[in-house]
Amino acid sequence: MSDLARQGGLKPKAAARPAKVVVPQFQPAGQSIERLCVEHGLKMTGQRRVIARVLSEAEDHPDVEELYRRAVQLDAHISIATVYRTVRLFEEKGILHRRDFGNGRSRYEPTDHGQHHHLIDVETGHVLEFKNAEHEKLIRSIAEQLGFDLISMRLELFGKRRAP
């Protein structure tokens, strides 16, 4: 029993059937990062367009160094400093979310990815995105029981893949 349950803050429930976990098939953001940049009034230089394109086409959660490796393949004149400045600017404008999955490097994903959570393989660093309606319902219920209006939620699970 949790401390909250012992304190009477939460009532334990009978074990229920596990809820279905959905692994969303997110589509690359296409031109949405560039569109968001324009909507936020950012001047879109050629190098910013390349970085926006790389981010839009990413199907993973790249760190700045990986973004740089991909961007320099499209424009050899982009510097790592430009990538750092651009990512920081996109984050400040609410275009990117910065994520820390425990390896000491911030990784990034578009803010228009929709509500989802992450399961991180601690051995490979692979990040699996998932949704679970029952989990989200439970989190909202906990916040309500504790007297809070939930404004945001984030779940990051860390694990090792089981041997077959």
MARPAPA-209222 format. One record per residue: residue number from 1; x, y, z of N, C-alpha, C in turn. Coordinates in Angstrom, 1 decimal, always signed. Layout:
N
@nr = NUM | nu = X | nv = Y | nw = Z | cau = X | cav = Y | caw = Z | cu = X | cv = Y | cw = Z
...
//
This chain:
164
@nr = 1 | nu = +0.8 | nv = -1.2 | nw = +0.0 | cau = +0.0 | cav = +0.0 | caw = +0.0 | cu = +0.9 | cv = +1.2 | cw = +0.0
@nr = 2 | nu = +0.5 | nv = +2.2 | nw = -0.8 | cau = +1.3 | cav = +3.4 | caw = -0.9 | cu = +1.1 | cv = +4.3 | cw = +0.3
@nr = 3 | nu = +2.0 | nv = +5.3 | nw = +0.5 | cau = +1.9 | cav = +6.3 | caw = +1.6 | cu = +0.6 | cv = +7.0 | cw = +1.5
@nr = 4 | nu = +0.2 | nv = +7.4 | nw = +0.3 | cau = -1.0 | cav = +8.1 | caw = +0.1 | cu = -2.2 | cv = +7.3 | cw = +0.5
@nr = 5 | nu = -2.2 | nv = +6.0 | nw = +0.2 | cau = -3.3 | cav = +5.1 | caw = +0.5 | cu = -3.4 | cv = +5.0 | cw = +2.1
@nr = 6 | nu = -2.2 | nv = +4.8 | nw = +2.7 | cau = -2.2 | cav = +4.7 | caw = +4.2 | cu = -2.7 | cv = +5.9 | cw = +4.8
@nr = 7 | nu = -2.4 | nv = +7.1 | nw = +4.2 | cau = -2.9 | cav = +8.3 | caw = +4.8 | cu = -4.4 | cv = +8.6 | cw = +4.5
@nr = 8 | nu = -5.0 | nv = +7.7 | nw = +3.8 | cau = -6.4 | cav = +7.9 | caw = +3.5 | cu = -6.6 | cv = +8.8 | cw = +2.2
@nr = 9 | nu = -5.5 | nv = +9.2 | nw = +1.6 | cau = -5.7 | cav = +10.0 | caw = +0.4 | cu = -6.2 | cv = +9.3 | cw = -0.8
@nr = 10 | nu = -5.9 | nv = +8.0 | nw = -0.9 | cau = -6.4 | cav = +7.3 | caw = -2.1 | cu = -6.9 | cv = +5.9 | cw = -1.6
@nr = 11 | nu = -8.0 | nv = +5.5 | nw = -2.2 | cau = -8.5 | cav = +4.2 | caw = -1.8 | cu = -8.0 | cv = +3.2 | cw = -2.7
@nr = 12 | nu = -7.4 | nv = +2.1 | nw = -2.2 | cau = -6.9 | cav = +1.0 | caw = -3.1 | cu = -8.1 | cv = +0.4 | cw = -3.8
@nr = 13 | nu = -7.9 | nv = +0.0 | nw = -5.0 | cau = -8.9 | cav = -0.6 | caw = -5.8 | cu = -8.5 | cv = -2.1 | cw = -6.0
@nr = 14 | nu = -9.5 | nv = -2.9 | nw = -6.2 | cau = -9.3 | cav = -4.3 | caw = -6.5 | cu = -8.5 | cv = -4.4 | cw = -7.8
@nr = 15 | nu = -7.7 | nv = -5.4 | nw = -7.9 | cau = -6.9 | cav = -5.6 | caw = -9.2 | cu = -7.9 | cv = -5.8 | cw = -10.3
@nr = 16 | nu = -7.6 | nv = -5.0 | nw = -11.4 | cau = -8.4 | cav = -5.1 | caw = -12.6 | cu = -7.6 | cv = -5.6 | cw = -13.7
@nr = 17 | nu = -8.3 | nv = -6.0 | nw = -14.8 | cau = -7.7 | cav = -6.4 | caw = -16.0 | cu = -6.8 | cv = -5.3 | cw = -16.5
@nr = 18 | nu = -5.6 | nv = -5.6 | nw = -17.0 | cau = -4.7 | cav = -4.5 | caw = -17.5 | cu = -5.4 | cv = -3.8 | cw = -18.7
@nr = 19 | nu = -5.2 | nv = -2.5 | nw = -18.7 | cau = -5.7 | cav = -1.7 | caw = -19.8 | cu = -4.9 | cv = -1.9 | cw = -21.1
@nr = 20 | nu = -5.5 | nv = -1.8 | nw = -22.2 | cau = -4.7 | cav = -1.9 | caw = -23.5 | cu = -3.8 | cv = -0.7 | cw = -23.6
@nr = 21 | nu = -2.5 | nv = -1.1 | nw = -24.0 | cau = -1.5 | cav = -0.1 | caw = -24.3 | cu = -1.5 | cv = +0.1 | cw = -25.8
@nr = 22 | nu = -1.6 | nv = +1.3 | nw = -26.2 | cau = -1.6 | cav = +1.6 | caw = -27.6 | cu = -0.2 | cv = +2.3 | cw = -28.0
@nr = 23 | nu = +0.4 | nv = +1.7 | nw = -29.0 | cau = +1.7 | cav = +2.3 | caw = -29.5 | cu = +1.3 | cv = +3.2 | cw = -30.7
@nr = 24 | nu = +1.2 | nv = +4.5 | nw = -30.6 | cau = +0.7 | cav = +5.3 | caw = -31.7 | cu = +1.7 | cv = +5.3 | cw = -32.8
@nr = 25 | nu = +1.2 | nv = +5.4 | nw = -34.0 | cau = +2.0 | cav = +5.4 | caw = -35.2 | cu = +2.1 | cv = +6.9 | cw = -35.6
@nr = 26 | nu = +3.0 | nv = +7.7 | nw = -35.0 | cau = +3.0 | cav = +9.1 | caw = -35.3 | cu = +3.6 | cv = +9.3 | cw = -36.7
@nr = 27 | nu = +3.0 | nv = +10.1 | nw = -37.4 | cau = +3.5 | cav = +10.5 | caw = -38.7 | cu = +4.5 | cv = +11.6 | cw = -38.5
@nr = 28 | nu = +5.6 | nv = +11.7 | nw = -39.3 | cau = +6.5 | cav = +12.8 | caw = -39.3 | cu = +5.7 | cv = +14.1 | cw = -39.4
@nr = 29 | nu = +6.2 | nv = +15.1 | nw = -38.7 | cau = +5.4 | cav = +16.4 | caw = -38.7 | cu = +5.4 | cv = +17.1 | cw = -40.0
@nr = 30 | nu = +6.1 | nv = +16.6 | nw = -41.0 | cau = +6.1 | cav = +17.3 | caw = -42.3 | cu = +6.6 | cv = +18.7 | cw = -42.2
@nr = 31 | nu = +5.8 | nv = +19.7 | nw = -42.8 | cau = +6.2 | cav = +21.1 | caw = -42.7 | cu = +5.7 | cv = +21.8 | cw = -41.5
@nr = 32 | nu = +5.2 | nv = +21.1 | nw = -40.5 | cau = +4.6 | cav = +21.7 | caw = -39.4 | cu = +5.5 | cv = +22.5 | cw = -38.5
@nr = 33 | nu = +6.8 | nv = +22.1 | nw = -38.4 | cau = +7.7 | cav = +22.8 | caw = -37.6 | cu = +8.0 | cv = +24.2 | cw = -38.3
@nr = 34 | nu = +8.3 | nv = +24.1 | nw = -39.6 | cau = +8.5 | cav = +25.3 | caw = -40.3 | cu = +7.3 | cv = +26.3 | cw = -40.3
@nr = 35 | nu = +6.1 | nv = +25.7 | nw = -40.4 | cau = +4.9 | cav = +26.5 | caw = -40.3 | cu = +4.7 | cv = +27.1 | cw = -38.9
@nr = 36 | nu = +5.0 | nv = +26.4 | nw = -37.9 | cau = +4.9 | cav = +26.9 | caw = -36.5 | cu = +6.0 | cv = +28.0 | cw = -36.3
@nr = 37 | nu = +7.1 | nv = +27.9 | nw = -36.9 | cau = +8.1 | cav = +28.9 | caw = -36.8 | cu = +7.6 | cv = +30.2 | cw = -37.5
@nr = 38 | nu = +7.0 | nv = +30.1 | nw = -38.6 | cau = +6.5 | cav = +31.3 | caw = -39.3 | cu = +5.4 | cv = +31.9 | cw = -38.5
@nr = 39 | nu = +4.5 | nv = +31.0 | nw = -37.9 | cau = +3.4 | cav = +31.5 | caw = -37.1 | cu = +3.9 | cv = +32.3 | cw = -35.9
@nr = 40 | nu = +5.0 | nv = +31.9 | nw = -35.4 | cau = +5.6 | cav = +32.5 | caw = -34.2 | cu = +6.5 | cv = +33.7 | cw = -34.6
@nr = 41 | nu = +6.5 | nv = +34.1 | nw = -35.8 | cau = +7.2 | cav = +35.3 | caw = -36.3 | cu = +8.7 | cv = +35.1 | cw = -36.4
@nr = 42 | nu = +9.2 | nv = +33.9 | nw = -36.5 | cau = +10.6 | cav = +33.6 | caw = -36.6 | cu = +11.0 | cv = +33.9 | cw = -38.1
@nr = 43 | nu = +12.2 | nv = +34.5 | nw = -38.3 | cau = +12.7 | cav = +34.6 | caw = -39.6 | cu = +13.3 | cv = +33.3 | cw = -40.0
@nr = 44 | nu = +12.9 | nv = +32.8 | nw = -41.1 | cau = +13.3 | cav = +31.4 | caw = -41.5 | cu = +14.5 | cv = +31.5 | cw = -42.5
@nr = 45 | nu = +15.7 | nv = +31.5 | nw = -42.0 | cau = +16.9 | cav = +31.4 | caw = -42.8 | cu = +17.0 | cv = +30.1 | cw = -43.4
@nr = 46 | nu = +17.8 | nv = +29.9 | nw = -44.4 | cau = +18.0 | cav = +28.6 | caw = -45.0 | cu = +18.4 | cv = +27.5 | cw = -44.1
@nr = 47 | nu = +19.3 | nv = +27.9 | nw = -43.1 | cau = +19.8 | cav = +26.9 | caw = -42.1 | cu = +18.7 | cv = +26.5 | cw = -41.2
@nr = 48 | nu = +17.9 | nv = +27.5 | nw = -40.8 | cau = +16.7 | cav = +27.2 | caw = -39.9 | cu = +15.8 | cv = +26.2 | cw = -40.6
@nr = 49 | nu = +15.6 | nv = +26.5 | nw = -41.9 | cau = +14.7 | cav = +25.6 | caw = -42.7 | cu = +15.2 | cv = +24.2 | cw = -42.7
@nr = 50 | nu = +16.5 | nv = +24.0 | nw = -42.9 | cau = +17.1 | cav = +22.7 | caw = -42.9 | cu = +16.9 | cv = +22.0 | cw = -41.5
@nr = 51 | nu = +17.2 | nv = +22.7 | nw = -40.5 | cau = +17.0 | cav = +22.2 | caw = -39.1 | cu = +15.6 | cv = +21.8 | cw = -38.9
@nr = 52 | nu = +14.7 | nv = +22.7 | nw = -39.3 | cau = +13.2 | cav = +22.4 | caw = -39.1 | cu = +12.8 | cv = +21.1 | cw = -39.9
@nr = 53 | nu = +13.4 | nv = +21.0 | nw = -41.1 | cau = +13.1 | cav = +19.8 | caw = -42.0 | cu = +13.6 | cv = +18.6 | cw = -41.3
@nr = 54 | nu = +14.8 | nv = +18.6 | nw = -40.8 | cau = +15.4 | cav = +17.4 | caw = -40.1 | cu = +14.5 | cv = +17.0 | cw = -38.9
@nr = 55 | nu = +14.1 | nv = +18.0 | nw = -38.1 | cau = +13.3 | cav = +17.7 | caw = -37.0 | cu = +11.9 | cv = +17.2 | cw = -37.4
@nr = 56 | nu = +11.4 | nv = +17.7 | nw = -38.5 | cau = +10.1 | cav = +17.3 | caw = -39.0 | cu = +10.1 | cv = +15.9 | cw = -39.5
@nr = 57 | nu = +11.2 | nv = +15.5 | nw = -40.0 | cau = +11.3 | cav = +14.1 | caw = -40.6 | cu = +11.8 | cv = +13.1 | cw = -39.6
@nr = 58 | nu = +12.2 | nv = +13.5 | nw = -38.4 | cau = +12.7 | cav = +12.6 | caw = -37.4 | cu = +11.6 | cv = +11.7 | cw = -36.9
@nr = 59 | nu = +11.9 | nv = +10.4 | nw = -36.9 | cau = +11.0 | cav = +9.4 | caw = -36.3 | cu = +11.4 | cv = +9.0 | cw = -34.9
@nr = 60 | nu = +12.5 | nv = +9.6 | nw = -34.4 | cau = +13.0 | cav = +9.3 | caw = -33.1 | cu = +13.1 | cv = +10.6 | cw = -32.3
@nr = 61 | nu = +13.8 | nv = +10.6 | nw = -31.3 | cau = +14.0 | cav = +11.8 | caw = -30.4 | cu = +15.5 | cv = +12.2 | cw = -30.4
@nr = 62 | nu = +15.9 | nv = +12.8 | nw = -31.5 | cau = +17.3 | cav = +13.1 | caw = -31.6 | cu = +17.8 | cv = +14.2 | cw = -30.6
@nr = 63 | nu = +19.1 | nv = +14.0 | nw = -30.2 | cau = +19.8 | cav = +15.1 | caw = -29.5 | cu = +20.4 | cv = +16.1 | cw = -30.4
@nr = 64 | nu = +21.0 | nv = +17.1 | nw = -29.9 | cau = +21.5 | cav = +18.2 | caw = -30.8 | cu = +22.6 | cv = +17.6 | cw = -31.7
@nr = 65 | nu = +23.5 | nv = +16.8 | nw = -31.2 | cau = +24.6 | cav = +16.3 | caw = -32.0 | cu = +24.0 | cv = +15.4 | cw = -33.2
@nr = 66 | nu = +23.0 | nv = +14.6 | nw = -32.9 | cau = +22.4 | cav = +13.8 | caw = -34.0 | cu = +21.7 | cv = +14.7 | cw = -35.0
@nr = 67 | nu = +21.0 | nv = +15.8 | nw = -34.5 | cau = +20.4 | cav = +16.8 | caw = -35.4 | cu = +21.5 | cv = +17.4 | cw = -36.3
@nr = 68 | nu = +22.6 | nv = +17.7 | nw = -35.7 | cau = +23.7 | cav = +18.3 | caw = -36.5 | cu = +24.2 | cv = +17.3 | cw = -37.5
@nr = 69 | nu = +24.4 | nv = +16.1 | nw = -37.2 | cau = +24.9 | cav = +15.1 | caw = -38.2 | cu = +23.9 | cv = +15.0 | cw = -39.3
@nr = 70 | nu = +22.6 | nv = +15.0 | nw = -39.1 | cau = +21.7 | cav = +14.9 | caw = -40.1 | cu = +21.6 | cv = +16.2 | cw = -41.0
@nr = 71 | nu = +21.7 | nv = +17.4 | nw = -40.3 | cau = +21.6 | cav = +18.6 | caw = -41.0 | cu = +22.7 | cv = +18.9 | cw = -41.9
@nr = 72 | nu = +23.9 | nv = +18.5 | nw = -41.4 | cau = +25.1 | cav = +18.8 | caw = -42.2 | cu = +25.2 | cv = +18.0 | cw = -43.5
@nr = 73 | nu = +24.4 | nv = +16.9 | nw = -43.5 | cau = +24.3 | cav = +16.1 | caw = -44.8 | cu = +23.5 | cv = +16.9 | cw = -45.8
@nr = 74 | nu = +22.6 | nv = +17.8 | nw = -45.3 | cau = +21.8 | cav = +18.6 | caw = -46.3 | cu = +22.4 | cv = +19.9 | cw = -46.6
@nr = 75 | nu = +23.2 | nv = +20.5 | nw = -45.6 | cau = +23.9 | cav = +21.8 | caw = -45.8 | cu = +25.2 | cv = +21.7 | cw = -45.0
@nr = 76 | nu = +26.3 | nv = +21.6 | nw = -45.7 | cau = +27.6 | cav = +21.4 | caw = -45.1 | cu = +28.1 | cv = +22.7 | cw = -44.4
@nr = 77 | nu = +27.4 | nv = +23.8 | nw = -44.6 | cau = +27.8 | cav = +25.0 | caw = -43.9 | cu = +27.1 | cv = +25.2 | cw = -42.5
@nr = 78 | nu = +26.3 | nv = +24.3 | nw = -42.1 | cau = +25.6 | cav = +24.5 | caw = -40.8 | cu = +26.6 | cv = +24.1 | cw = -39.7
@nr = 79 | nu = +26.7 | nv = +24.9 | nw = -38.7 | cau = +27.6 | cav = +24.6 | caw = -37.6 | cu = +26.9 | cv = +24.0 | cw = -36.4
@nr = 80 | nu = +27.6 | nv = +23.3 | nw = -35.5 | cau = +26.9 | cav = +22.8 | caw = -34.3 | cu = +26.3 | cv = +23.9 | cw = -33.5
@nr = 81 | nu = +27.0 | nv = +25.1 | nw = -33.4 | cau = +26.5 | cav = +26.2 | caw = -32.7 | cu = +25.2 | cv = +26.7 | cw = -33.2
@nr = 82 | nu = +25.0 | nv = +26.7 | nw = -34.5 | cau = +23.8 | cav = +27.1 | caw = -35.2 | cu = +22.7 | cv = +26.1 | cw = -34.8
@nr = 83 | nu = +23.0 | nv = +24.8 | nw = -34.7 | cau = +22.0 | cav = +23.9 | caw = -34.3 | cu = +21.6 | cv = +24.1 | cw = -32.9
@nr = 84 | nu = +22.5 | nv = +24.3 | nw = -32.0 | cau = +22.2 | cav = +24.5 | caw = -30.6 | cu = +21.3 | cv = +25.8 | cw = -30.4
@nr = 85 | nu = +21.7 | nv = +26.9 | nw = -31.1 | cau = +20.9 | cav = +28.1 | caw = -31.0 | cu = +19.5 | cv = +27.9 | cw = -31.5
@nr = 86 | nu = +19.4 | nv = +27.3 | nw = -32.6 | cau = +18.1 | cav = +27.1 | caw = -33.3 | cu = +17.2 | cv = +26.2 | cw = -32.4
@nr = 87 | nu = +17.7 | nv = +25.1 | nw = -31.9 | cau = +16.9 | cav = +24.2 | caw = -31.0 | cu = +16.5 | cv = +25.0 | cw = -29.8
@nr = 88 | nu = +17.4 | nv = +25.8 | nw = -29.2 | cau = +17.0 | cav = +26.6 | caw = -28.0 | cu = +15.9 | cv = +27.6 | cw = -28.4
@nr = 89 | nu = +16.0 | nv = +28.2 | nw = -29.5 | cau = +15.0 | cav = +29.2 | caw = -30.0 | cu = +13.6 | cv = +28.4 | cw = -30.2
@nr = 90 | nu = +13.7 | nv = +27.3 | nw = -30.9 | cau = +12.4 | cav = +26.5 | caw = -31.1 | cu = +11.8 | cv = +26.1 | cw = -29.8
@nr = 91 | nu = +12.6 | nv = +25.7 | nw = -28.9 | cau = +12.1 | cav = +25.3 | caw = -27.5 | cu = +11.4 | cv = +26.5 | cw = -26.8
@nr = 92 | nu = +12.1 | nv = +27.7 | nw = -26.8 | cau = +11.6 | cav = +28.9 | caw = -26.2 | cu = +10.3 | cv = +29.3 | cw = -26.8
@nr = 93 | nu = +10.1 | nv = +29.1 | nw = -28.1 | cau = +8.9 | cav = +29.5 | caw = -28.8 | cu = +7.8 | cv = +28.4 | cw = -28.7
@nr = 94 | nu = +8.1 | nv = +27.3 | nw = -28.0 | cau = +7.0 | cav = +26.3 | caw = -27.8 | cu = +6.9 | cv = +25.4 | cw = -29.0
@nr = 95 | nu = +7.8 | nv = +25.3 | nw = -29.9 | cau = +7.8 | cav = +24.5 | caw = -31.1 | cu = +8.3 | cv = +23.1 | cw = -30.8
@nr = 96 | nu = +9.3 | nv = +23.0 | nw = -29.9 | cau = +9.9 | cav = +21.7 | caw = -29.5 | cu = +9.7 | cv = +21.5 | cw = -28.0
@nr = 97 | nu = +9.7 | nv = +20.2 | nw = -27.7 | cau = +9.8 | cav = +19.8 | caw = -26.2 | cu = +11.2 | cv = +19.2 | cw = -26.1
@nr = 98 | nu = +11.8 | nv = +19.6 | nw = -25.0 | cau = +13.1 | cav = +19.0 | caw = -24.6 | cu = +12.8 | cv = +17.9 | cw = -23.6
@nr = 99 | nu = +13.4 | nv = +16.7 | nw = -23.9 | cau = +13.2 | cav = +15.6 | caw = -23.0 | cu = +14.5 | cv = +15.1 | cw = -22.5
@nr = 100 | nu = +14.6 | nv = +14.7 | nw = -21.2 | cau = +15.8 | cav = +14.1 | caw = -20.6 | cu = +15.4 | cv = +12.7 | cw = -20.3
@nr = 101 | nu = +16.0 | nv = +11.7 | nw = -21.0 | cau = +15.7 | cav = +10.3 | caw = -20.8 | cu = +16.8 | cv = +9.6 | cw = -20.0
@nr = 102 | nu = +17.6 | nv = +10.4 | nw = -19.3 | cau = +18.5 | cav = +9.9 | caw = -18.3 | cu = +19.9 | cv = +9.5 | cw = -18.8
@nr = 103 | nu = +20.3 | nv = +9.9 | nw = -20.0 | cau = +21.6 | cav = +9.6 | caw = -20.5 | cu = +22.5 | cv = +10.8 | cw = -20.5
@nr = 104 | nu = +22.0 | nv = +11.9 | nw = -19.9 | cau = +22.8 | cav = +13.1 | caw = -19.8 | cu = +22.7 | cv = +14.0 | cw = -21.1
@nr = 105 | nu = +21.9 | nv = +13.6 | nw = -22.1 | cau = +21.7 | cav = +14.4 | caw = -23.3 | cu = +20.2 | cv = +14.8 | cw = -23.4
@nr = 106 | nu = +20.0 | nv = +16.0 | nw = -23.7 | cau = +18.6 | cav = +16.4 | caw = -24.0 | cu = +18.2 | cv = +15.9 | cw = -25.4
@nr = 107 | nu = +17.0 | nv = +15.4 | nw = -25.5 | cau = +16.5 | cav = +15.0 | caw = -26.8 | cu = +15.2 | cv = +15.8 | cw = -27.1
@nr = 108 | nu = +14.9 | nv = +15.9 | nw = -28.4 | cau = +13.8 | cav = +16.8 | caw = -28.8 | cu = +12.7 | cv = +16.1 | cw = -29.6
@nr = 109 | nu = +11.5 | nv = +16.6 | nw = -29.5 | cau = +10.4 | cav = +16.2 | caw = -30.3 | cu = +9.5 | cv = +17.4 | cw = -30.5
@nr = 110 | nu = +8.7 | nv = +17.4 | nw = -31.6 | cau = +7.8 | cav = +18.5 | caw = -31.8 | cu = +6.7 | cv = +18.5 | cw = -30.8
@nr = 111 | nu = +6.2 | nv = +19.7 | nw = -30.5 | cau = +5.1 | cav = +19.8 | caw = -29.5 | cu = +3.8 | cv = +19.4 | cw = -30.0
@nr = 112 | nu = +3.7 | nv = +19.2 | nw = -31.3 | cau = +2.4 | cav = +18.9 | caw = -31.9 | cu = +2.3 | cv = +17.3 | cw = -32.1
@nr = 113 | nu = +3.0 | nv = +16.6 | nw = -31.3 | cau = +3.0 | cav = +15.1 | caw = -31.3 | cu = +1.8 | cv = +14.5 | cw = -30.6
@nr = 114 | nu = +1.0 | nv = +15.3 | nw = -29.9 | cau = -0.1 | cav = +14.8 | caw = -29.2 | cu = +0.3 | cv = +14.2 | cw = -27.8
@nr = 115 | nu = -0.7 | nv = +14.0 | nw = -27.0 | cau = -0.4 | cav = +13.4 | caw = -25.6 | cu = +0.0 | cv = +12.0 | cw = -25.8
@nr = 116 | nu = +1.2 | nv = +11.7 | nw = -25.2 | cau = +1.7 | cav = +10.3 | caw = -25.2 | cu = +2.8 | cv = +10.2 | cw = -24.1
@nr = 117 | nu = +3.3 | nv = +9.0 | nw = -23.9 | cau = +4.3 | cav = +8.8 | caw = -22.9 | cu = +5.4 | cv = +8.0 | cw = -23.5
@nr = 118 | nu = +6.5 | nv = +7.8 | nw = -22.7 | cau = +7.7 | cav = +7.2 | caw = -23.2 | cu = +8.1 | cv = +6.0 | cw = -22.3
@nr = 119 | nu = +8.6 | nv = +4.9 | nw = -23.0 | cau = +9.3 | cav = +3.8 | caw = -22.3 | cu = +10.7 | cv = +3.8 | cw = -22.9
@nr = 120 | nu = +11.7 | nv = +3.9 | nw = -22.1 | cau = +13.0 | cav = +4.1 | caw = -22.5 | cu = +13.8 | cv = +2.8 | cw = -22.2
@nr = 121 | nu = +14.4 | nv = +2.2 | nw = -23.2 | cau = +15.2 | cav = +1.0 | caw = -23.0 | cu = +16.6 | cv = +1.5 | cw = -22.4
@nr = 122 | nu = +16.9 | nv = +1.2 | nw = -21.2 | cau = +18.1 | cav = +1.7 | caw = -20.6 | cu = +19.4 | cv = +1.1 | cw = -21.2
@nr = 123 | nu = +19.3 | nv = +0.0 | nw = -21.9 | cau = +20.5 | cav = -0.6 | caw = -22.5 | cu = +20.8 | cv = +0.0 | cw = -23.8
@nr = 124 | nu = +19.8 | nv = +0.3 | nw = -24.6 | cau = +20.0 | cav = +0.8 | caw = -26.0 | cu = +19.7 | cv = +2.3 | cw = -26.2
@nr = 125 | nu = +18.9 | nv = +2.8 | nw = -25.2 | cau = +18.5 | cav = +4.2 | caw = -25.4 | cu = +17.3 | cv = +4.4 | cw = -26.3
@nr = 126 | nu = +16.8 | nv = +3.3 | nw = -26.9 | cau = +15.6 | cav = +3.4 | caw = -27.7 | cu = +14.4 | cv = +3.9 | cw = -26.9
@nr = 127 | nu = +13.6 | nv = +4.8 | nw = -27.5 | cau = +12.4 | cav = +5.3 | caw = -26.9 | cu = +11.2 | cv = +4.9 | cw = -27.6
@nr = 128 | nu = +10.3 | nv = +4.2 | nw = -26.9 | cau = +9.0 | cav = +3.7 | caw = -27.4 | cu = +7.9 | cv = +4.6 | cw = -26.9
@nr = 129 | nu = +7.2 | nv = +5.2 | nw = -27.8 | cau = +6.0 | cav = +6.1 | caw = -27.4 | cu = +4.8 | cv = +5.2 | cw = -27.3
@nr = 130 | nu = +4.0 | nv = +5.5 | nw = -26.3 | cau = +2.7 | cav = +4.8 | caw = -26.1 | cu = +1.7 | cv = +5.7 | cw = -25.5
@nr = 131 | nu = +0.4 | nv = +5.2 | nw = -25.6 | cau = -0.7 | cav = +5.8 | caw = -24.9 | cu = -1.4 | cv = +4.7 | cw = -24.1
@nr = 132 | nu = -2.1 | nv = +5.1 | nw = -23.0 | cau = -2.9 | cav = +4.2 | caw = -22.2 | cu = -4.0 | cv = +5.0 | cw = -21.6
@nr = 133 | nu = -5.2 | nv = +4.9 | nw = -22.0 | cau = -6.3 | cav = +5.6 | caw = -21.5 | cu = -6.6 | cv = +5.4 | cw = -20.0
@nr = 134 | nu = -6.4 | nv = +4.2 | nw = -19.6 | cau = -6.6 | cav = +3.8 | caw = -18.2 | cu = -5.6 | cv = +4.6 | cw = -17.3
@nr = 135 | nu = -4.4 | nv = +4.6 | nw = -17.7 | cau = -3.3 | cav = +5.3 | caw = -17.0 | cu = -3.7 | cv = +6.8 | cw = -16.8
@nr = 136 | nu = -4.1 | nv = +7.4 | nw = -18.0 | cau = -4.4 | cav = +8.8 | caw = -17.9 | cu = -5.6 | cv = +9.1 | cw = -17.0
@nr = 137 | nu = -6.6 | nv = +8.2 | nw = -17.1 | cau = -7.8 | cav = +8.3 | caw = -16.2 | cu = -7.3 | cv = +8.2 | cw = -14.7
@nr = 138 | nu = -6.4 | nv = +7.3 | nw = -14.4 | cau = -6.0 | cav = +7.1 | caw = -13.0 | cu = -5.2 | cv = +8.4 | cw = -12.6
@nr = 139 | nu = -4.4 | nv = +8.9 | nw = -13.4 | cau = -3.6 | cav = +10.1 | caw = -13.0 | cu = -4.6 | cv = +11.3 | cw = -12.8
@nr = 140 | nu = -5.6 | nv = +11.5 | nw = -13.6 | cau = -6.5 | cav = +12.5 | caw = -13.4 | cu = -7.3 | cv = +12.3 | cw = -12.1
@nr = 141 | nu = -7.6 | nv = +11.1 | nw = -11.8 | cau = -8.3 | cav = +10.7 | caw = -10.6 | cu = -7.5 | cv = +11.0 | cw = -9.3
@nr = 142 | nu = -6.2 | nv = +10.7 | nw = -9.4 | cau = -5.3 | cav = +11.0 | caw = -8.3 | cu = -5.2 | cv = +12.5 | cw = -8.0
@nr = 143 | nu = -5.0 | nv = +13.3 | nw = -9.1 | cau = -5.0 | cav = +14.7 | caw = -9.0 | cu = -6.3 | cv = +15.3 | cw = -8.3
@nr = 144 | nu = -7.4 | nv = +14.8 | nw = -8.8 | cau = -8.7 | cav = +15.2 | caw = -8.3 | cu = -8.8 | cv = +14.9 | cw = -6.8
@nr = 145 | nu = -8.5 | nv = +13.6 | nw = -6.5 | cau = -8.6 | cav = +13.2 | caw = -5.1 | cu = -7.7 | cv = +14.0 | cw = -4.1
@nr = 146 | nu = -6.6 | nv = +14.5 | nw = -4.7 | cau = -5.7 | cav = +15.3 | caw = -3.9 | cu = -6.0 | cv = +16.8 | cw = -3.9
@nr = 147 | nu = -7.1 | nv = +17.2 | nw = -4.7 | cau = -7.5 | cav = +18.6 | caw = -4.7 | cu = -6.8 | cv = +19.4 | cw = -5.8
@nr = 148 | nu = -6.4 | nv = +18.8 | nw = -6.8 | cau = -5.7 | cav = +19.5 | caw = -7.9 | cu = -6.5 | cv = +19.4 | cw = -9.2
@nr = 149 | nu = -6.4 | nv = +20.5 | nw = -10.0 | cau = -6.8 | cav = +20.5 | caw = -11.4 | cu = -5.6 | cv = +20.2 | cw = -12.2
@nr = 150 | nu = -5.6 | nv = +19.1 | nw = -12.9 | cau = -4.4 | cav = +18.6 | caw = -13.7 | cu = -4.2 | cv = +19.5 | cw = -14.9
@nr = 151 | nu = -3.1 | nv = +20.0 | nw = -15.1 | cau = -2.8 | cav = +20.9 | caw = -16.2 | cu = -1.9 | cv = +20.2 | cw = -17.2
@nr = 152 | nu = -1.1 | nv = +19.2 | nw = -16.8 | cau = -0.2 | cav = +18.5 | caw = -17.6 | cu = +0.2 | cv = +17.2 | cw = -17.0
@nr = 153 | nu = +0.5 | nv = +16.2 | nw = -17.8 | cau = +1.1 | cav = +15.0 | caw = -17.3 | cu = +2.1 | cv = +14.4 | cw = -18.2
@nr = 154 | nu = +3.1 | nv = +13.7 | nw = -17.6 | cau = +4.1 | cav = +13.1 | caw = -18.4 | cu = +4.6 | cv = +11.9 | cw = -17.7
@nr = 155 | nu = +4.7 | nv = +10.8 | nw = -18.4 | cau = +5.2 | cav = +9.5 | caw = -17.8 | cu = +6.4 | cv = +9.0 | cw = -18.6
@nr = 156 | nu = +7.4 | nv = +8.7 | nw = -17.9 | cau = +8.6 | cav = +8.2 | caw = -18.6 | cu = +9.0 | cv = +6.9 | cw = -17.8
@nr = 157 | nu = +8.9 | nv = +5.8 | nw = -18.5 | cau = +9.2 | cav = +4.5 | caw = -17.8 | cu = +10.6 | cv = +4.1 | cw = -18.4
@nr = 158 | nu = +11.4 | nv = +3.5 | nw = -17.5 | cau = +12.7 | cav = +3.0 | caw = -17.9 | cu = +12.8 | cv = +1.5 | cw = -17.6
@nr = 159 | nu = +13.3 | nv = +0.8 | nw = -18.6 | cau = +13.3 | cav = -0.7 | caw = -18.4 | cu = +14.3 | cv = -1.3 | cw = -19.3
@nr = 160 | nu = +14.4 | nv = -2.7 | nw = -19.1 | cau = +15.3 | cav = -3.5 | caw = -19.9 | cu = +14.4 | cv = -4.5 | cw = -20.6
@nr = 161 | nu = +14.6 | nv = -4.7 | nw = -21.9 | cau = +13.8 | cav = -5.7 | caw = -22.7 | cu = +14.1 | cv = -7.1 | cw = -22.1
@nr = 162 | nu = +13.0 | nv = -7.9 | nw = -22.0 | cau = +13.1 | cav = -9.2 | caw = -21.5 | cu = +13.8 | cv = -10.1 | cw = -22.5
@nr = 163 | nu = +14.5 | nv = -11.1 | nw = -22.1 | cau = +15.1 | cav = -12.1 | caw = -23.0 | cu = +14.0 | cv = -12.9 | cw = -23.6
@nr = 164 | nu = +14.1 | nv = -13.3 | nw = -24.9 | cau = +13.0 | cav = -14.1 | caw = -25.5 | cu = +12.9 | cv = -15.5 | cw = -24.9
//
